[in-house]
């Protein structure tokens, strides 16, 4: 899995946030558009595209998109 592709998949879960806001160091929970629905969309996307199940504890354990990418790779 390529990191840039993963970042783009995360960015696609946010409708109003400009793509330039997304990189490995982005703290996704700090984005204005972040909500519980966005979290669910990300979890769902990860399960469908990467066949990896992420639970609430997993989501709370990571802060940045890069950390989430690493977690998904470890579980893949």
PABASE-711708 format. One record per residue: x, y negated, z of N, C-alpha, C, O in turn; residue number from 1. Coordinates in steps of 0.1 Angstrom, whole numbers. Each point is the difference from the previous one (the first is absolute). Layout:
// PABASE-711708
{{X,Y,Z},{X,Y,Z},{X,Y,Z},{X,Y,Z},NUM}
...
//
This chain:
// PABASE-711708
{{9,12,0},{-9,-12,0},{9,-12,0},{9,-1,8},1}
{{-12,-8,-17},{8,-13,-1},{-6,-10,10},{-12,-2,1},2}
{{21,-5,5},{-4,-10,10},{-8,-12,-6},{-10,-4,5},3}
{{14,0,-17},{-7,-11,-6},{-14,4,-4},{-10,-8,1},4}
{{8,20,-6},{-14,5,-3},{-8,1,13},{-12,-4,0},5}
{{18,9,11},{-7,0,12},{-5,-14,5},{-11,-2,4},6}
{{20,-7,-5},{-3,-14,4},{-11,-5,-9},{-9,-7,5},7}
{{9,9,-18},{-11,-4,-8},{-13,7,3},{-11,-7,0},8}
{{11,19,4},{-12,7,4},{-6,-6,13},{-12,-2,1},9}
{{21,-2,8},{-4,-7,12},{-6,-14,-4},{-11,-3,5},10}
{{18,-4,-13},{-5,-13,-4},{-14,0,-7},{-8,-9,2},11}
{{6,20,-9},{-13,1,-7},{-12,2,10},{-11,-1,-4},12}
{{14,4,17},{-11,2,10},{-4,-14,5},{-10,-1,7},13}
{{17,-9,-11},{-3,-14,5},{-5,-8,-12},{8,-1,-10},14}
{{-20,-4,10},{-6,-6,-11},{5,-15,-2},{1,-4,-12},15}
{{1,-3,22},{3,-14,-1},{14,-4,3},{4,-12,-3},16}
{{4,21,8},{14,-4,3},{9,2,-13},{-1,10,-6},17}
{{9,-21,3},{8,1,-11},{10,11,0},{6,2,11},18}
{{-3,4,-22},{9,11,-1},{14,-4,5},{8,9,5},19}
{{-4,-21,-6},{13,-5,4},{2,1,15},{11,-1,5},20}
{{-22,3,3},{1,1,14},{5,14,5},{3,2,12},21}
{{-3,7,-21},{3,14,3},{14,4,-3},{4,-1,-11},22}
{{3,6,21},{13,6,-1},{2,10,11},{-9,1,9},23}
{{21,5,-8},{2,10,11},{-1,-6,14},{-3,7,9},24}
{{7,-20,-8},{0,-6,13},{-14,-7,4},{-1,-5,11},25}
{{-8,6,-20},{-14,-6,3},{-6,7,12},{-2,12,0},26}
{{-2,-20,10},{-7,5,11},{-15,-1,-4},{-6,-10,2},27}
{{1,22,-6},{-14,-1,-6},{-11,-5,9},{-9,-6,-4},28}
{{11,9,17},{-11,-4,9},{0,-16,2},{-9,-5,6},29}
{{20,-1,-10},{1,-15,1},{-6,-7,-12},{-2,-12,0},30}
{{-2,20,-10},{-6,-7,-12},{-14,-4,4},{-8,7,7},31}
{{4,-19,-12},{-13,-5,4},{-12,9,-4},{-10,0,7},32}
{{12,7,-17},{-11,9,-5},{-1,13,7},{-10,8,-2},33}
{{20,-5,11},{0,13,8},{-13,2,8},{-5,-10,6},34}
{{-1,22,-7},{-11,3,8},{-1,15,2},{8,8,-6},35}
{{-17,-3,14},{-2,14,2},{-3,7,-13},{3,12,-3},36}
{{-11,-19,-6},{-4,6,-13},{13,1,-9},{1,10,-7},37}
{{8,-19,8},{12,1,-8},{8,11,5},{6,8,-8},38}
{{-5,-6,21},{7,12,6},{-6,13,-6},{8,8,-4},39}
{{-21,-7,4},{-6,12,-5},{3,2,-15},{2,11,-4},40}
{{-2,-22,-3},{3,1,-14},{14,5,-3},{2,8,-9},41}
{{7,-13,17},{14,4,-1},{2,15,4},{6,8,-7},42}
{{-13,-4,18},{1,14,4},{-6,9,-11},{6,11,-3},43}
{{-17,-15,-2},{-7,8,-11},{9,0,-13},{1,11,-6},44}
{{5,-22,3},{9,0,-12},{12,9,2},{3,8,-9},45}
{{3,-8,21},{11,9,2},{-4,14,-1},{8,9,-5},46}
{{-19,-5,11},{-5,14,-1},{-2,4,-14},{4,11,-4},47}
{{-10,-20,-4},{-4,4,-14},{12,0,-9},{2,10,-8},48}
{{7,-20,9},{11,-1,-10},{12,8,5},{8,5,-9},49}
{{-6,-3,22},{12,7,4},{-3,13,8},{10,7,4},50}
{{-22,-4,-3},{-4,12,8},{6,1,14},{5,10,4},51}
{{-6,-21,2},{6,-2,14},{-11,-5,9},{-6,-11,-4},52}
{{3,17,15},{-10,-5,10},{7,-9,10},{10,4,6},53}
{{-15,-16,-5},{5,-10,10},{-11,-2,10},{-11,-3,-4},54}
{{14,4,17},{-10,-3,10},{2,-14,6},{10,-7,-3},55}
{{-19,4,12},{1,-13,7},{13,-2,7},{6,-11,0},56}
{{-1,21,7},{13,-1,7},{11,-3,-10},{9,-8,3},57}
{{-9,15,-14},{10,-3,-10},{0,-14,-5},{10,-7,-1},58}
{{-22,1,-1},{-1,-13,-5},{4,-10,11},{6,-11,-4},59}
{{-8,14,16},{5,-9,11},{15,1,2},{5,-9,6},60}
{{1,20,-10},{14,2,3},{9,-8,-10},{12,-1,2},61}
{{-18,-3,-13},{8,-7,-11},{-5,-15,0},{-11,-3,2},62}
{{21,-6,-6},{-3,-14,-1},{1,-5,-15},{-8,-8,-4},63}
{{17,13,-3},{3,-5,-13},{-4,10,-11},{-2,12,3},64}
{{1,-17,-15},{-3,9,-11},{11,10,-2},{-2,12,-3},65}
{{15,-16,5},{11,9,-1},{-1,11,11},{4,12,-4},66}
{{-8,-15,16},{-1,10,10},{-11,10,-3},{1,12,2},67}
{{-12,-17,-8},{-11,9,-4},{5,9,-12},{-4,12,0},68}
{{11,-18,-9},{6,8,-11},{9,12,6},{-1,11,-5},69}
{{9,-14,14},{9,10,6},{-9,11,7},{3,11,-1},70}
{{-13,-16,8},{-9,10,7},{-7,9,-10},{0,12,2},71}
{{-5,-17,-13},{-6,8,-10},{10,10,-6},{-4,11,-2},72}
{{16,-16,-1},{10,9,-5},{3,12,10},{2,11,-5},73}
{{-1,-14,18},{3,10,10},{-12,10,0},{3,12,3},74}
{{-15,-16,-5},{-12,9,1},{-2,7,-13},{-8,10,0},75}
{{14,-14,-11},{-3,5,-13},{7,13,-2},{-2,6,-11},76}
//
